[in-house]
């Protein structure tokens, strides 16, 4: 009598401890399963960080009252085995679904996730999800992708600027001639202004500006004589 009571108290304490350590659990019915099948399922779930064990419903109800998994009460009907999950619940749900397909005597009844009830359809949806490691890897890839793209863009900016500057210089006929190297030298010719024509070489004939020649002084007409001014040299002047 005392031994049986002690066993019940130990079971209640065990379930309370499990309920306090996790807020996620899945309830199954194991009616018709052999001991070997239950042991194989327990080992498989243990590898996924889930503790699977058979409990009496009355003791479980007493143990989970007031805990985050109290909503499991509605599934405690018939021979019950509970998987208390500390790892990835989607991986546990997938393992239970696959095992139930191979062993139809295993029936998944429902569960609780972070204190919220899970129906059979909820557990089926969780079983279809990738594992937590895969989801974390995908999330890390999504977070790293924009950073990689941004790094590539930042690296491409100076390269694009250099290519653009080089193309602009080439489109204007190459580097501008006459750029001053030291202070005091001739400054570079401004863009868009034509350089002065080079000095004419010796073999180039410089055009001479037409200058009107001075007209020669008019000579007196030999046929015309100024009577008043011209006086005969041999006649004296009258006083």
C-alpha positions as CSV (number, residue, x, y, z in Angstrom):
1,X,0.0,0.0,0.0
2,X,2.7,2.5,1.0
3,X,4.8,1.3,-1.9
4,X,2.1,2.0,-4.4
5,X,1.4,5.4,-2.9
6,X,5.1,6.2,-3.0
7,X,5.2,5.2,-6.7
8,X,2.3,7.6,-7.4
9,X,3.9,10.5,-5.6
10,X,7.2,9.8,-7.5
11,X,5.3,9.9,-10.8
12,X,3.5,13.1,-10.0
13,X,6.8,14.7,-9.0
14,X,8.4,13.5,-12.2
15,X,5.7,14.9,-14.4
16,X,5.7,18.2,-12.5
17,X,9.5,18.5,-13.0
18,X,9.1,17.8,-16.7
19,X,6.2,20.3,-17.0
20,X,8.3,23.0,-15.3
21,X,11.4,22.4,-17.5
22,X,9.5,22.8,-20.8
23,X,6.3,24.3,-22.1
24,X,6.0,22.0,-25.1
25,X,4.7,18.5,-25.1
26,X,2.9,16.0,-27.4
27,X,0.3,13.4,-26.3
28,X,-0.1,10.1,-28.0
29,X,-2.1,7.0,-27.5
30,X,-0.1,3.8,-27.6
31,X,-2.9,1.2,-27.5
32,X,-1.9,-1.9,-29.4
33,X,1.8,-1.0,-29.5
34,X,4.4,-3.6,-28.3
35,X,7.0,-2.9,-25.7
36,X,9.7,-3.1,-28.4
37,X,7.9,-0.5,-30.6
38,X,7.5,1.9,-27.6
39,X,11.2,1.5,-26.8
40,X,12.2,2.1,-30.4
41,X,10.1,5.3,-30.5
42,X,11.5,6.4,-27.1
43,X,15.1,6.1,-28.4
44,X,14.3,7.9,-31.6
45,X,12.7,10.9,-29.7
46,X,15.5,10.9,-27.1
47,X,17.9,11.7,-30.0
48,X,15.7,14.7,-30.7
49,X,15.9,15.9,-27.1
50,X,12.4,14.7,-26.2
51,X,11.5,12.5,-23.3
52,X,8.8,10.0,-24.2
53,X,7.1,8.0,-21.4
54,X,3.9,6.2,-20.5
55,X,1.9,7.8,-17.6
56,X,-1.5,7.3,-15.9
57,X,-3.9,10.0,-16.9
58,X,-5.1,10.7,-13.3
59,X,-1.5,11.3,-12.1
60,X,-0.7,13.5,-15.1
61,X,-3.8,15.7,-14.5
62,X,-2.7,16.2,-10.9
63,X,0.8,17.0,-11.9
64,X,0.2,19.5,-14.7
65,X,-2.5,21.6,-12.9
66,X,-1.3,25.2,-12.9
67,X,1.7,24.6,-15.2
68,X,2.2,25.9,-18.8
69,X,1.2,22.5,-20.1
70,X,-2.1,22.3,-18.3
71,X,-4.1,22.4,-21.6
72,X,-2.9,18.8,-22.2
73,X,-5.7,17.7,-19.9
74,X,-8.2,17.6,-22.9
75,X,-6.0,14.9,-24.6
76,X,-5.7,12.6,-21.6
77,X,-8.1,9.9,-22.7
78,X,-7.2,6.2,-23.1
79,X,-3.7,4.7,-22.7
80,X,-1.4,7.8,-22.8
81,X,2.3,8.4,-23.5
82,X,3.6,11.9,-23.5
83,X,6.7,13.4,-25.2
84,X,8.0,16.3,-23.3
85,X,10.0,18.3,-25.8
86,X,13.2,20.3,-25.0
87,X,14.4,20.4,-28.6
88,X,12.9,21.2,-31.9
89,X,9.1,20.5,-31.8
90,X,8.8,20.3,-35.6
91,X,11.4,17.5,-35.7
92,X,9.5,15.7,-32.9
93,X,6.2,16.1,-34.7
94,X,7.8,14.8,-37.9
95,X,9.3,11.8,-36.1
96,X,5.9,10.9,-34.6
97,X,4.1,11.3,-37.9
98,X,6.5,9.1,-39.7
99,X,6.5,6.5,-37.0
100,X,2.7,6.5,-37.0
101,X,2.7,5.8,-40.7
102,X,4.8,2.7,-40.2
103,X,3.0,1.8,-37.0
104,X,-0.7,2.6,-37.3
105,X,-1.3,1.7,-33.7
106,X,0.4,4.9,-32.6
107,X,-2.1,7.8,-32.6
108,X,-1.0,11.4,-32.2
109,X,-3.8,13.2,-30.3
110,X,-2.5,16.8,-29.7
111,X,-0.1,18.8,-27.7
112,X,0.9,22.2,-26.4
113,X,3.5,24.6,-27.7
114,X,4.8,27.4,-25.4
115,X,1.6,27.0,-23.4
116,X,-0.7,27.1,-26.4
117,X,-2.8,24.1,-27.4
118,X,-1.8,22.2,-30.5
119,X,-4.4,20.2,-32.6
120,X,-3.6,17.2,-34.7
121,X,-3.6,19.5,-37.8
122,X,-1.2,21.9,-36.1
123,X,1.2,19.1,-35.4
124,X,0.9,18.0,-39.0
125,X,1.8,21.5,-40.2
126,X,4.8,21.6,-37.8
127,X,5.9,18.2,-39.2
128,X,6.0,19.7,-42.7
129,X,8.3,22.5,-41.6
130,X,12.1,22.2,-42.1
131,X,14.1,21.6,-39.0
132,X,15.2,24.5,-36.8
133,X,18.8,24.2,-38.0
134,X,17.7,24.5,-41.6
135,X,15.5,27.5,-40.8
136,X,18.3,29.2,-38.9
137,X,20.7,28.5,-41.8
138,X,18.1,30.1,-44.3
139,X,17.6,33.0,-42.0
140,X,21.4,33.6,-41.7
141,X,21.6,33.4,-45.5
142,X,18.8,36.0,-45.9
143,X,20.5,38.3,-43.4
144,X,23.9,37.9,-45.0
145,X,22.7,38.4,-48.6
146,X,21.9,42.2,-48.3
147,X,25.2,42.8,-46.5
148,X,27.1,41.0,-49.3
149,X,25.2,42.9,-51.9
150,X,26.0,46.2,-50.2
151,X,29.6,45.4,-49.9
152,X,29.7,44.6,-53.6
153,X,28.0,47.9,-54.4
154,X,30.4,49.9,-52.1
155,X,33.4,48.2,-53.8
156,X,31.9,48.9,-57.3
157,X,31.4,52.7,-56.6
158,X,35.1,53.8,-56.9
159,X,35.7,51.4,-59.8
160,X,32.7,52.7,-61.7
161,X,33.8,56.3,-60.9
162,X,37.3,55.6,-62.3
163,X,35.8,53.9,-65.4
164,X,33.4,56.8,-65.9
165,X,36.2,59.4,-65.5
166,X,38.4,57.5,-67.9
167,X,35.6,57.3,-70.5
168,X,34.9,61.1,-70.1
169,X,38.6,61.9,-70.7
170,X,38.7,59.6,-73.7
171,X,35.6,61.2,-75.2
172,X,37.3,64.6,-75.0
173,X,40.3,63.5,-76.9
174,X,42.5,62.1,-74.2
175,X,44.3,63.9,-71.3
176,X,44.4,67.7,-71.7
177,X,47.7,69.0,-72.9
178,X,49.6,71.8,-71.1
179,X,48.9,70.8,-67.6
180,X,51.2,72.6,-65.2
181,X,53.4,70.2,-63.3
182,X,55.3,72.7,-61.0
183,X,54.3,76.1,-59.7
184,X,55.1,78.8,-62.2
185,X,54.5,76.7,-65.3
186,X,51.8,77.3,-67.8
187,X,48.4,76.4,-66.4
188,X,46.3,73.8,-68.2
189,X,44.1,74.9,-71.0
190,X,40.5,75.1,-69.9
191,X,38.2,72.5,-71.2
192,X,36.3,73.5,-74.3
193,X,38.8,76.3,-75.3
194,X,40.9,75.8,-78.4
195,X,44.6,76.1,-78.0
196,X,46.4,79.0,-79.8
197,X,47.7,78.2,-83.2
198,X,51.5,77.3,-83.2
199,X,53.9,79.9,-84.5
200,X,54.5,80.0,-88.2
201,X,57.7,78.2,-89.3
202,X,60.3,79.9,-91.6
203,X,59.1,78.3,-94.7
204,X,55.6,79.8,-94.4
205,X,55.2,83.1,-96.3
206,X,53.7,85.8,-94.2
207,X,51.3,87.8,-96.2
208,X,52.3,91.5,-96.6
209,X,49.7,94.1,-96.0
210,X,49.0,96.1,-99.2
211,X,50.3,99.6,-98.8
212,X,49.4,102.3,-101.3
213,X,52.5,103.6,-103.0
214,X,53.1,107.3,-102.8
215,X,52.2,109.0,-106.0
216,X,55.1,110.7,-107.7
217,X,55.2,114.5,-107.8
218,X,53.5,115.9,-110.8
219,X,55.9,117.4,-113.3
220,X,55.0,120.6,-115.0
221,X,53.5,120.4,-118.4
222,X,56.1,121.5,-120.8
223,X,53.5,123.0,-123.0
224,X,52.1,125.3,-120.3
225,X,54.0,128.4,-119.0
226,X,53.0,130.6,-116.1
227,X,53.2,134.1,-117.7
228,X,53.2,136.1,-114.4
229,X,55.8,134.1,-112.7
230,X,58.1,133.4,-115.6
231,X,60.2,136.5,-116.5
232,X,62.7,136.5,-119.2
233,X,66.2,136.3,-117.9
234,X,67.7,138.9,-120.3
235,X,65.3,141.8,-119.6
236,X,65.7,144.1,-116.6
237,X,62.9,144.8,-114.2
238,X,61.2,148.2,-114.7
239,X,61.5,150.6,-111.8
